[in-house]
């Protein structure tokens, strides 16, 4: 009764914590926290390095854009002589000469033709650069993701990680293919327009520049605000994607517990946060162009009025072309150039918003790439060996022999680990020395036969520094033994298997594998020596045969089929529509839980590891299927050191050693009969009396 009350109290505390957390988040949203953020410094520079990997393509793009910008401004130079020299004389001429007009028209046409060719050229190159950058970024993200520790995946939402591959990389695509080229062509157009203005009239150009500077000061305020909210938008997009991914995977659970309304409510909160961030970001982004456009219209009207007055009164004017009075053609050309100046500036402000959003996405991508990779300072490797007649002499070989050995580095003959073991105190020294005595080592000390002897010595561990999960654990498993770990949820059973695999490293104590500290063994070699069958089976899109071969990519079809037969999976596989060539999709959703589990066991069998970890492998299947699965597992466990984690105690009765854990401590150990005779915690669990109480 006390345990039920304690569990109930913990549930209420957890509910209160969640309620308080939701209230805090709501308060933060009302108060503007978390507020808009800026992309970290150096993000733009780092992003440009990816683009400049395509140097010669970038050069072609820049040349093409500059030529296009010039072709857009050159007609403005032609416009004045076209009006003053070709059109105005026609007004009073009885027989007009069409030659100059035709000539000028051909010149303008050729200018635009050159611009069209250059535009096609640089757009074609931009596509190659854009897709190349995205491919490189995705390659680097995925390659680095494979090097990240399990801790990262345990503490980050999968949907948010997926968002970096989709939404965030899409912002880079828009920047590379649209924003940067348009920014460059608009900048070149602005320079060309200013030069053309100065050619016609320096005083009018000065007036225009002063007006534009005042306009840009206003735009700067708007753009800076939109940039901060674009960062927040990308973050909230990741949160929404993560929640949707979680909800889709757990849709059955949501419906079973009638949790649709609560899930909808949570989604609405997250979507509301995304709405607020996106609305503010796009509000500031969208008002930029109308502000610039309307101010451009004001400039156009002012220039028309002042230019008309100056032309009528014959005011003094000078430009790069010389000193003169403003003609009608010059006034029309200048008005046209004012539009040619304002429109690119409007485009620049719009593209800057897109660049801000891309920098926000790039910052999230670089955060993933910059995550600390899994540290592996081990030097001991796993190699195939041939055993000599004495059972101790070992010769390394490239072909499989069925025997494996741990190979130390060239400068390590085992004496360093021996000296380290001698420095230990108490039981730790005794366990370490005993492990070394029982290890089968070659005469030169560099090779140690892989037998599956695993020992924990005074191991303490916590996923967080302030919360210890395992407290001073000491135990050992001899080669070929079947060891069972039982206990309530949260007792630390799965944590022990995580430490054996080095998904996490111990903070205190030592784990020895055939007398070698696992910290000295390379992680990929360590994990190659361990097979694991989990409660949650992950099947990949592909044929059944390919899923079995996942345990050993070098295995032949015959070896995969033999592994399936050995683990009782062959019978149901042959009943599938295409047998072993049946394509599985959606994590094998067309199979029963027992069938999926049998495939995972066959996958472990084809790897043929000397040690096995079975983590709740039969907890989610029915009793009848469990018998079939257990037969397959029994075949898999023969001659191997096996660690079994199970809630169903009937599955661990035949274990050589059973350890009962409670809150990270070993409280009982022994065989099934010994623990039943003790009438302690295991007896209470096995008979169900603990649950009844």
C-alpha positions as CSV (number, residue, x, y, z in Angstrom):
1,X,0.0,0.0,0.0
2,X,2.9,2.3,0.8
3,X,4.4,1.8,-2.6
4,X,1.2,2.6,-4.3
5,X,0.8,5.8,-2.3
6,X,4.4,6.7,-3.1
7,X,3.8,6.2,-6.8
8,X,0.6,8.2,-6.6
9,X,2.4,11.1,-4.8
10,X,5.1,11.0,-7.4
11,X,2.5,11.2,-10.1
12,X,0.8,14.2,-8.5
13,X,4.2,15.9,-8.1
14,X,5.0,15.2,-11.8
15,X,1.6,16.6,-12.8
16,X,2.2,19.7,-10.7
17,X,5.6,20.2,-12.2
18,X,4.2,19.9,-15.7
19,X,1.4,22.3,-14.8
20,X,3.9,24.8,-13.4
21,X,6.1,24.4,-16.5
22,X,3.2,25.1,-18.8
23,X,2.3,28.1,-16.7
24,X,5.8,29.4,-16.8
25,X,6.0,29.0,-20.6
26,X,2.7,30.9,-21.0
27,X,4.0,33.6,-18.8
28,X,7.2,33.8,-20.8
29,X,5.2,34.1,-24.0
30,X,3.2,37.0,-22.5
31,X,6.3,38.7,-21.3
32,X,8.2,38.2,-24.6
33,X,10.5,35.4,-23.3
34,X,12.0,33.7,-25.0
35,X,12.4,36.7,-27.1
36,X,13.9,37.2,-30.6
37,X,17.5,36.3,-30.9
38,X,20.2,37.1,-33.4
39,X,22.2,34.5,-35.3
40,X,25.7,34.0,-33.7
41,X,28.5,36.1,-35.1
42,X,30.6,34.4,-37.8
43,X,27.6,32.5,-39.2
44,X,27.6,34.4,-42.4
45,X,31.3,34.1,-42.9
46,X,31.2,30.4,-42.3
47,X,28.3,30.0,-44.7
48,X,30.1,31.8,-47.4
49,X,33.0,29.3,-47.2
50,X,30.6,26.7,-48.5
51,X,29.7,28.9,-51.4
52,X,33.2,29.9,-52.3
53,X,34.1,26.2,-52.7
54,X,32.7,26.8,-56.2
55,X,35.0,29.6,-57.0
56,X,35.0,29.6,-60.8
57,X,31.2,29.2,-60.9
58,X,30.9,32.2,-58.5
59,X,33.2,34.2,-60.8
60,X,31.0,33.4,-63.8
61,X,27.9,34.3,-61.8
62,X,29.4,37.6,-60.7
63,X,30.5,38.6,-64.3
64,X,27.1,37.6,-65.6
65,X,25.2,39.7,-63.0
66,X,27.4,42.7,-63.5
67,X,26.8,42.6,-67.3
68,X,23.1,42.2,-66.6
69,X,23.1,45.2,-64.3
70,X,24.9,47.3,-66.9
71,X,22.4,46.3,-69.6
72,X,19.6,47.4,-67.4
73,X,21.2,50.9,-66.9
74,X,22.7,51.5,-70.3
75,X,19.3,52.2,-72.0
76,X,18.9,55.1,-69.6
77,X,21.9,56.7,-71.3
78,X,20.3,56.1,-74.7
79,X,17.0,57.6,-73.6
80,X,18.1,61.2,-73.5
81,X,19.6,61.3,-77.1
82,X,16.6,59.2,-78.3
83,X,14.2,61.9,-77.1
84,X,16.3,65.0,-77.8
85,X,17.9,64.0,-81.1
86,X,15.4,61.5,-82.7
87,X,11.9,62.2,-81.4
88,X,11.8,65.9,-80.7
89,X,13.0,66.8,-84.2
90,X,10.1,64.8,-85.7
91,X,7.6,67.2,-84.2
92,X,8.3,70.0,-86.7
93,X,9.9,68.1,-89.6
94,X,7.8,67.5,-92.7
95,X,10.0,64.6,-93.9
96,X,11.5,63.0,-90.8
97,X,14.7,60.9,-91.1
98,X,14.0,57.5,-89.5
99,X,17.6,56.3,-89.7
100,X,18.8,57.6,-86.3
101,X,15.6,56.2,-84.6
102,X,16.1,52.8,-86.2
103,X,19.8,52.8,-85.3
104,X,19.0,53.7,-81.6
105,X,16.3,51.1,-81.5
106,X,18.7,48.4,-82.7
107,X,21.3,49.4,-80.2
108,X,18.8,49.1,-77.3
109,X,17.7,45.7,-78.6
110,X,21.3,44.4,-78.8
111,X,21.9,45.6,-75.2
112,X,18.9,43.7,-73.9
113,X,19.9,40.6,-75.9
114,X,23.3,40.6,-74.2
115,X,21.5,40.9,-70.9
116,X,19.3,37.9,-71.7
117,X,22.2,35.7,-72.5
118,X,24.1,36.6,-69.4
119,X,21.0,36.2,-67.3
120,X,20.6,32.6,-68.6
121,X,24.3,31.9,-67.9
122,X,24.4,33.0,-64.3
123,X,21.1,31.5,-63.4
124,X,22.3,28.1,-64.7
125,X,25.5,28.4,-62.6
126,X,23.6,29.4,-59.5
127,X,21.6,26.2,-59.6
128,X,24.8,24.1,-59.6
129,X,26.2,26.2,-56.7
130,X,22.9,26.0,-54.7
131,X,22.5,22.3,-55.0
132,X,26.2,21.7,-54.3
133,X,26.1,23.7,-51.1
134,X,22.9,21.9,-49.9
135,X,24.4,18.5,-50.7
136,X,27.6,19.4,-48.8
137,X,25.8,20.7,-45.8
138,X,23.5,17.6,-45.6
139,X,26.5,15.3,-46.0
140,X,28.4,17.0,-43.2
141,X,25.3,17.0,-41.0
142,X,24.6,13.4,-41.5
143,X,28.2,12.3,-41.3
144,X,28.7,14.2,-38.0
145,X,25.4,12.9,-36.7
146,X,26.8,9.4,-36.9
147,X,29.7,10.4,-34.7
148,X,27.5,11.9,-31.9
149,X,27.1,10.1,-28.6
150,X,23.8,8.5,-27.6
151,X,23.4,11.2,-25.0
152,X,22.7,13.7,-27.8
153,X,19.8,11.7,-29.2
154,X,18.4,11.1,-25.8
155,X,18.3,14.8,-25.1
156,X,17.2,16.2,-28.4
157,X,13.8,15.8,-30.1
158,X,14.0,13.8,-33.4
159,X,11.5,16.1,-35.1
160,X,13.7,19.1,-34.4
161,X,16.7,17.3,-35.9
162,X,14.7,16.5,-39.0
163,X,13.7,20.1,-39.3
164,X,17.4,21.0,-39.8
165,X,17.6,18.7,-42.8
166,X,14.4,20.2,-44.4
167,X,13.3,23.6,-43.3
168,X,16.7,25.0,-42.3
169,X,18.4,23.7,-45.5
170,X,15.6,25.1,-47.6
171,X,16.3,28.6,-46.2
172,X,19.9,28.2,-47.5
173,X,18.5,27.2,-50.9
174,X,16.5,30.4,-51.1
175,X,19.4,32.5,-50.0
176,X,21.9,31.0,-52.5
177,X,19.5,30.8,-55.5
178,X,17.6,34.0,-54.9
179,X,18.8,36.3,-52.2
180,X,22.5,36.5,-52.9
181,X,22.2,36.8,-56.8
182,X,19.4,39.4,-56.4
183,X,21.4,41.3,-53.8
184,X,24.4,41.4,-56.1
185,X,22.5,42.4,-59.2
186,X,20.5,45.0,-57.2
187,X,23.7,46.4,-55.8
188,X,25.3,46.6,-59.2
189,X,22.1,48.2,-60.6
190,X,22.3,50.8,-57.8
191,X,25.9,51.7,-58.6
192,X,25.1,51.9,-62.4
193,X,22.0,54.0,-61.7
194,X,24.0,56.4,-59.5
195,X,26.7,56.7,-62.2
196,X,24.1,57.4,-64.9
197,X,22.5,60.1,-62.6
198,X,25.8,61.8,-62.0
199,X,26.4,61.7,-65.8
200,X,23.2,63.7,-66.2
201,X,23.2,66.0,-63.1
202,X,25.4,66.1,-60.0
203,X,23.0,68.4,-58.0
204,X,20.0,66.2,-58.6
205,X,22.1,63.1,-57.7
206,X,23.1,64.6,-54.4
207,X,19.5,65.4,-53.6
208,X,18.5,61.8,-54.4
209,X,21.3,60.3,-52.3
210,X,20.3,62.3,-49.2
211,X,16.7,61.2,-49.6
212,X,17.8,57.6,-50.0
213,X,20.1,57.7,-46.9
214,X,17.1,58.9,-44.8
215,X,15.0,56.2,-46.3
216,X,17.6,53.5,-45.5
217,X,17.9,54.6,-41.9
218,X,14.2,53.8,-41.5
219,X,14.6,50.5,-43.3
220,X,17.5,49.5,-41.1
221,X,15.3,49.6,-38.0
222,X,12.7,47.4,-39.7
223,X,15.2,44.8,-41.0
224,X,17.0,44.4,-37.7
225,X,13.7,43.6,-36.0
226,X,12.7,41.1,-38.6
227,X,16.1,39.3,-38.5
228,X,15.7,38.6,-34.8
229,X,12.2,37.2,-35.2
230,X,13.3,35.0,-38.1
231,X,15.7,33.2,-35.7
232,X,12.9,32.6,-33.3
233,X,10.7,31.4,-36.2
234,X,13.2,28.7,-37.2
235,X,13.4,27.5,-33.6
236,X,9.7,27.2,-33.2
237,X,9.4,25.4,-36.6
238,X,11.7,22.8,-35.2
239,X,9.6,22.6,-32.0
240,X,6.4,22.1,-34.0
241,X,8.0,19.5,-36.2
242,X,9.3,17.6,-33.2
243,X,5.9,17.5,-31.6
244,X,4.1,16.5,-34.8
245,X,6.6,13.6,-35.3
246,X,6.1,12.5,-31.7
247,X,2.3,12.7,-32.1
248,X,2.3,10.7,-35.3
249,X,4.4,7.9,-33.8
250,X,2.2,7.8,-30.7
251,X,-1.2,8.1,-32.5
252,X,-2.4,4.8,-31.2
253,X,-1.6,5.7,-27.6
254,X,-3.3,9.1,-28.0
255,X,-6.5,7.5,-29.2
256,X,-6.5,4.6,-26.7
257,X,-6.3,7.1,-23.8
258,X,-8.7,9.6,-25.5
259,X,-5.9,12.2,-25.3
260,X,-6.8,13.9,-28.6
261,X,-8.0,17.1,-26.9
262,X,-4.9,17.4,-24.7
263,X,-2.6,16.7,-27.7
264,X,-4.5,19.3,-29.8
265,X,-4.2,21.8,-27.0
266,X,-0.5,21.3,-26.7
267,X,-0.1,21.6,-30.5
268,X,-2.2,24.7,-30.5
269,X,0.2,26.3,-28.0
270,X,3.2,25.4,-30.0
271,X,1.6,26.5,-33.2
272,X,0.5,29.7,-31.6
273,X,4.1,30.4,-30.6
274,X,5.2,29.7,-34.2
275,X,2.4,32.0,-35.5
276,X,3.5,34.9,-33.3
277,X,7.2,34.6,-34.2
278,X,6.4,34.1,-37.9
279,X,3.8,36.9,-37.9
280,X,6.2,39.4,-36.4
281,X,9.1,38.3,-38.7
282,X,7.0,38.5,-41.8
283,X,5.2,41.7,-40.7
284,X,8.5,43.6,-40.6
285,X,9.7,41.9,-43.7
286,X,6.6,42.6,-45.7
287,X,6.3,46.3,-44.8
288,X,9.8,47.0,-46.0
289,X,9.0,47.0,-49.7
290,X,5.9,49.1,-49.4
291,X,7.7,51.6,-47.3
292,X,10.6,51.9,-49.8
293,X,8.1,51.9,-52.8
294,X,6.0,54.7,-51.4
295,X,9.1,56.8,-50.4
296,X,10.3,56.1,-54.0
297,X,7.1,57.5,-55.3
298,X,7.6,60.6,-53.1
299,X,11.1,61.0,-54.5
300,X,9.8,60.6,-58.1
301,X,7.2,63.4,-57.5
302,X,9.8,65.7,-55.9
303,X,12.2,65.2,-58.8
304,X,9.5,65.8,-61.4
305,X,8.5,69.0,-59.7
306,X,12.0,70.3,-59.2
307,X,13.1,69.1,-62.6
308,X,10.2,70.7,-64.4
309,X,10.8,74.0,-62.6
310,X,14.5,73.8,-63.4
311,X,13.8,73.0,-67.1
312,X,11.3,75.8,-67.6
313,X,13.5,78.4,-65.9
314,X,16.7,77.1,-67.5
315,X,18.5,76.6,-64.2
316,X,22.2,75.9,-64.2
317,X,23.1,72.2,-64.3
318,X,26.3,70.2,-64.5
319,X,27.2,66.5,-64.7
320,X,30.0,64.2,-65.8
321,X,28.9,64.9,-69.3
322,X,29.5,68.6,-68.9
323,X,27.8,71.9,-68.0
324,X,24.3,72.4,-69.6
325,X,20.7,73.2,-68.9
326,X,18.2,70.4,-68.2
327,X,16.5,69.3,-71.4
328,X,13.2,67.4,-71.5
329,X,15.2,64.2,-72.4
330,X,17.5,64.7,-69.4
331,X,14.5,65.1,-67.0
332,X,12.7,62.0,-68.4
333,X,16.0,60.0,-68.1
334,X,16.6,61.1,-64.6
335,X,13.0,60.2,-63.5
336,X,13.6,56.8,-65.1
337,X,16.9,56.4,-63.3
338,X,15.2,57.3,-59.9
339,X,13.0,54.3,-60.4
340,X,16.0,52.2,-61.5
341,X,17.6,53.3,-58.2
342,X,14.7,52.7,-55.8
343,X,13.5,49.4,-57.2
344,X,16.9,47.6,-56.6
345,X,17.1,49.2,-53.1
346,X,13.6,47.7,-52.4
347,X,14.8,44.4,-53.7
348,X,17.9,44.6,-51.5
349,X,15.8,45.1,-48.3
350,X,13.6,42.2,-49.3
351,X,16.6,39.9,-49.9
352,X,18.2,40.9,-46.6
353,X,15.1,39.5,-44.8
354,X,15.6,36.3,-46.7
355,X,19.3,36.3,-45.8
356,X,18.4,36.8,-42.1
357,X,16.1,33.8,-42.2
358,X,18.9,31.8,-43.9
359,X,21.4,32.8,-41.3
360,X,18.9,31.7,-38.6
361,X,18.6,28.3,-40.3
362,X,22.4,28.1,-40.9
363,X,23.0,28.7,-37.2
364,X,20.8,25.7,-36.3
365,X,22.7,23.6,-38.8
366,X,26.1,24.6,-37.5
367,X,24.9,23.9,-34.0
368,X,24.4,20.3,-35.0
369,X,27.7,20.2,-36.9
370,X,29.5,21.7,-33.9
371,X,28.2,19.3,-31.4
372,X,30.9,17.5,-29.6
373,X,31.6,14.2,-31.3
374,X,31.7,11.0,-29.4
375,X,35.2,10.7,-27.8
376,X,36.9,7.4,-28.4
377,X,40.4,7.3,-26.9
378,X,40.6,3.5,-27.0
379,X,43.5,1.7,-28.7
380,X,42.6,-2.0,-28.2
381,X,41.1,-3.5,-31.4
382,X,39.1,-6.7,-32.2
383,X,40.9,-9.0,-34.6
384,X,40.3,-12.5,-35.9
385,X,42.9,-15.1,-34.8
386,X,43.9,-18.7,-35.2
387,X,44.5,-20.6,-32.0
388,X,47.5,-22.8,-31.6
389,X,47.4,-26.3,-30.1
390,X,48.1,-25.0,-26.6
391,X,45.0,-22.8,-26.7
392,X,47.1,-19.7,-25.9
393,X,49.2,-19.1,-28.9
394,X,47.3,-16.8,-31.3
395,X,48.0,-15.7,-34.8
396,X,46.2,-12.7,-36.3
397,X,44.5,-13.5,-39.6
398,X,42.3,-11.7,-42.2
399,X,39.8,-14.5,-42.7
400,X,37.1,-15.5,-40.1
401,X,38.1,-18.4,-37.9
402,X,35.4,-18.3,-35.2
403,X,38.0,-17.0,-32.7
404,X,38.5,-13.4,-31.8
405,X,41.1,-11.6,-29.7
406,X,41.7,-8.1,-28.3
407,X,44.8,-6.6,-29.9
408,X,46.7,-3.9,-28.0
409,X,48.7,-1.1,-29.6
410,X,52.2,-1.8,-30.8
411,X,53.7,-0.1,-27.7
412,X,51.4,-1.9,-25.2
413,X,52.3,-5.4,-23.9
414,X,49.7,-5.3,-21.2
415,X,52.1,-4.1,-18.4
416,X,50.5,-0.7,-18.2
417,X,47.1,-2.1,-17.4
418,X,48.7,-4.5,-14.9
419,X,50.4,-1.6,-13.1
420,X,47.1,0.2,-13.1
421,X,45.4,-2.8,-11.6
422,X,48.0,-3.1,-8.8
423,X,47.4,0.5,-7.8
424,X,43.7,-0.2,-7.1
425,X,42.6,-0.8,-3.5
426,X,40.4,-3.3,-1.8
427,X,37.9,-5.3,-3.8
428,X,38.6,-3.3,-6.9
429,X,42.2,-4.6,-7.0
430,X,41.1,-8.1,-6.2
431,X,38.6,-8.2,-9.1
432,X,41.0,-6.6,-11.6
433,X,43.8,-9.0,-10.7
434,X,41.4,-12.0,-10.9
435,X,40.3,-10.9,-14.3
436,X,43.8,-10.7,-15.6
437,X,44.7,-14.1,-14.2
438,X,41.7,-15.7,-16.0
439,X,42.3,-13.9,-19.3
440,X,44.0,-15.9,-22.0
441,X,46.8,-13.8,-23.3
442,X,49.5,-14.5,-25.9
443,X,53.1,-14.8,-24.8
444,X,54.0,-11.3,-26.0
445,X,51.0,-9.8,-24.1
446,X,49.5,-8.0,-27.1
447,X,46.6,-10.5,-27.8
448,X,43.9,-11.5,-25.3
449,X,41.4,-14.1,-26.4
450,X,37.8,-12.8,-26.5
451,X,35.9,-15.0,-24.0
452,X,33.2,-12.7,-22.7
453,X,34.4,-12.2,-19.1
454,X,32.7,-9.0,-17.9
455,X,33.3,-7.4,-14.5
456,X,31.9,-4.3,-12.8
457,X,34.1,-2.9,-10.0
458,X,32.7,-0.2,-7.7
459,X,30.9,1.4,-10.6
460,X,28.9,4.6,-9.9
461,X,27.1,6.5,-12.6
462,X,24.6,9.2,-13.3
463,X,23.2,10.6,-16.5
464,X,23.3,14.0,-14.8
465,X,26.1,14.9,-12.4
466,X,23.7,15.8,-9.6
467,X,21.7,12.5,-9.8
468,X,23.4,9.1,-9.4
469,X,21.7,6.2,-11.0
470,X,24.1,3.4,-10.0
471,X,25.7,3.3,-6.6
472,X,28.9,1.4,-6.1
473,X,28.0,-1.7,-8.3
474,X,30.3,-4.7,-8.2
475,X,29.6,-8.0,-10.0
476,X,31.1,-10.3,-12.6
477,X,29.9,-12.6,-15.4
478,X,32.0,-15.5,-16.4
479,X,32.4,-16.6,-20.0
480,X,29.3,-18.4,-21.2
481,X,27.2,-17.5,-18.3
482,X,23.6,-16.2,-18.5
483,X,23.1,-13.3,-16.2
484,X,19.7,-11.8,-15.5
485,X,19.0,-8.3,-14.3
486,X,15.6,-7.9,-12.6
487,X,14.0,-5.1,-10.7
488,X,11.4,-2.4,-10.9
489,X,11.4,0.2,-13.6
490,X,14.1,2.7,-13.0
491,X,16.2,0.4,-10.9
492,X,19.2,0.7,-13.3
493,X,19.0,-2.4,-15.4
494,X,19.2,-0.8,-18.9
495,X,21.8,1.7,-17.6
496,X,24.1,-1.3,-16.9
497,X,23.9,-2.4,-20.5
498,X,24.4,1.1,-21.7
499,X,27.7,1.2,-19.8
500,X,28.8,-2.1,-21.2
501,X,28.3,-0.8,-24.7
502,X,30.0,2.5,-23.8
503,X,26.9,4.5,-24.8
504,X,27.9,6.3,-21.6
505,X,31.1,6.1,-19.6
506,X,31.2,5.5,-15.9
507,X,32.1,8.4,-13.6
508,X,33.6,6.1,-10.9
509,X,34.9,2.5,-10.9
510,X,35.9,0.3,-13.7
511,X,34.3,-2.1,-16.2
512,X,36.6,-4.9,-17.3
513,X,36.1,-7.0,-20.5
514,X,38.4,-10.0,-20.5
515,X,40.6,-8.2,-18.0
516,X,40.7,-5.0,-20.2
517,X,39.2,-1.7,-19.1
518,X,36.4,-1.0,-21.7
519,X,37.6,2.6,-21.8
520,X,40.8,1.3,-23.5
521,X,38.8,-0.6,-26.2
522,X,37.8,1.2,-29.4
523,X,34.0,1.7,-29.3
524,X,33.3,0.2,-32.7
525,X,35.3,-2.9,-31.8
526,X,33.6,-3.2,-28.4
527,X,30.2,-2.9,-29.9
528,X,31.1,-5.4,-32.6
529,X,31.7,-8.0,-29.9
530,X,28.3,-7.4,-28.4
531,X,25.0,-8.4,-29.9
532,X,21.9,-6.6,-28.6
533,X,18.2,-7.4,-29.0
534,X,15.9,-4.6,-27.8
535,X,12.3,-4.4,-26.7
536,X,11.6,-1.8,-29.4
537,X,12.5,-3.3,-32.7
538,X,13.7,-1.0,-35.5
539,X,13.3,-2.4,-39.0
540,X,14.5,-0.4,-42.0
541,X,12.9,0.0,-45.4
542,X,14.2,-2.9,-47.5
543,X,13.8,-6.6,-47.9
544,X,13.6,-9.0,-45.0
545,X,17.0,-10.4,-46.1
546,X,18.5,-6.9,-46.0
547,X,17.2,-6.3,-42.6
548,X,18.8,-9.6,-41.3
549,X,22.0,-8.7,-43.0
550,X,22.1,-5.4,-41.1
551,X,23.8,-7.4,-38.3
552,X,26.7,-8.3,-40.6
553,X,26.9,-6.5,-44.0
554,X,29.4,-9.0,-45.3
555,X,27.1,-12.0,-44.6
556,X,26.0,-14.0,-47.6
557,X,22.3,-14.9,-48.4
558,X,22.9,-18.4,-47.1
559,X,24.3,-17.2,-43.8
560,X,21.3,-14.9,-43.3
561,X,18.9,-17.7,-44.0
562,X,20.8,-20.0,-41.7
563,X,20.6,-17.4,-38.9
564,X,16.8,-17.1,-39.5
565,X,16.4,-20.9,-39.3
566,X,18.5,-21.0,-36.1
567,X,16.3,-18.4,-34.4
568,X,12.9,-19.8,-35.6
569,X,12.3,-16.9,-38.0
570,X,12.5,-18.9,-41.2
571,X,9.0,-20.5,-41.0
572,X,7.0,-17.2,-41.0
573,X,9.4,-15.5,-43.4
574,X,8.8,-18.1,-46.1
575,X,5.0,-17.5,-45.7
576,X,5.4,-13.8,-46.6
577,X,4.4,-12.8,-50.2
578,X,7.9,-12.7,-51.5
579,X,9.6,-14.7,-48.8
580,X,13.0,-13.2,-47.9
581,X,12.6,-10.7,-50.7
582,X,9.5,-9.2,-49.2
583,X,10.0,-5.4,-48.9
584,X,9.3,-4.0,-45.4
585,X,8.2,-0.4,-45.1
586,X,7.1,1.7,-42.2
587,X,9.3,-0.1,-39.6
588,X,7.8,-3.4,-40.6
589,X,4.2,-2.3,-39.8
590,X,2.7,-5.3,-41.7
591,X,4.3,-7.8,-39.3
592,X,3.3,-8.8,-35.8
593,X,5.4,-7.8,-32.8
594,X,6.6,-11.3,-32.5
595,X,7.6,-11.6,-36.2
596,X,9.5,-8.3,-36.0
597,X,11.3,-9.5,-32.8
598,X,12.3,-12.7,-34.5
599,X,13.8,-10.7,-37.4
600,X,15.8,-8.7,-34.9
601,X,17.0,-11.9,-33.2
602,X,18.1,-13.3,-36.6
603,X,19.9,-10.0,-37.2
604,X,21.8,-10.5,-34.0
605,X,22.5,-14.1,-34.8
606,X,24.1,-13.3,-38.2
607,X,26.5,-10.9,-36.4
608,X,27.6,-14.0,-34.3
609,X,28.9,-11.9,-31.3
610,X,30.6,-13.6,-28.3
611,X,28.3,-11.7,-25.9
612,X,24.7,-10.8,-26.0
613,X,22.4,-8.3,-24.4
614,X,18.6,-9.0,-24.4
615,X,16.8,-5.9,-23.1
616,X,13.1,-6.8,-22.5
617,X,13.1,-8.7,-25.8
618,X,9.9,-10.6,-25.0
619,X,8.0,-8.1,-22.9
620,X,5.7,-6.8,-25.7
621,X,4.6,-10.2,-27.1
622,X,2.1,-12.8,-26.1
623,X,2.9,-15.9,-24.1
624,X,2.6,-18.3,-27.0
625,X,4.8,-16.2,-29.3
626,X,7.2,-15.8,-26.4
627,X,7.8,-19.5,-26.4
628,X,8.8,-19.4,-30.1
629,X,10.9,-16.3,-29.6
630,X,12.6,-17.8,-26.5
631,X,13.5,-21.0,-28.5
632,X,15.2,-18.7,-31.0
633,X,17.0,-16.8,-28.3
634,X,18.1,-20.0,-26.6
635,X,19.8,-21.0,-29.9
636,X,21.4,-17.6,-30.1
637,X,22.7,-17.7,-26.5
638,X,24.5,-21.0,-26.6
639,X,28.2,-20.6,-25.7
640,X,27.8,-16.9,-25.2
641,X,27.9,-14.6,-22.2
642,X,24.4,-13.2,-22.0
643,X,22.8,-10.4,-20.1
644,X,19.1,-10.6,-19.8
645,X,16.8,-7.8,-18.7
646,X,13.3,-8.9,-18.1
647,X,10.1,-8.0,-16.2
648,X,8.6,-11.4,-16.9
649,X,10.6,-13.4,-14.3
650,X,9.6,-16.7,-16.0
651,X,12.1,-15.8,-18.7
652,X,15.0,-15.7,-16.3
653,X,14.5,-18.9,-14.2
654,X,17.2,-20.8,-16.1
655,X,19.8,-18.0,-15.7
656,X,23.1,-18.9,-14.0
657,X,23.0,-15.7,-11.9
658,X,20.1,-13.4,-11.1
659,X,20.8,-10.0,-9.8
660,X,18.0,-7.9,-8.2
661,X,18.5,-4.2,-8.4
662,X,16.6,-1.5,-6.5
663,X,17.3,2.2,-7.0
664,X,20.7,1.6,-8.5
665,X,22.0,-0.9,-5.9
666,X,22.3,-4.7,-6.0
667,X,20.2,-6.0,-3.1
668,X,20.1,-9.7,-4.0
669,X,22.1,-12.1,-6.2
670,X,22.0,-15.9,-6.8
671,X,20.3,-18.6,-8.8
672,X,16.5,-18.8,-9.0
673,X,16.2,-21.5,-6.4
674,X,18.6,-19.6,-4.0
675,X,16.7,-16.4,-4.3
676,X,13.3,-18.1,-3.8
677,X,14.7,-19.8,-0.7
678,X,15.8,-16.4,0.7
679,X,12.2,-15.2,0.5
680,X,13.4,-11.7,-0.1
681,X,12.7,-9.1,-2.8
682,X,13.0,-11.6,-5.7
683,X,10.6,-14.0,-4.0
684,X,8.1,-11.1,-3.5
685,X,8.4,-10.2,-7.2
686,X,8.2,-13.8,-8.5
687,X,5.1,-14.7,-6.4
688,X,3.4,-11.3,-7.1
689,X,3.1,-10.6,-3.4
690,X,5.0,-7.3,-3.7
691,X,2.5,-6.1,-6.3
692,X,-0.4,-7.3,-4.1
693,X,0.9,-5.3,-1.2
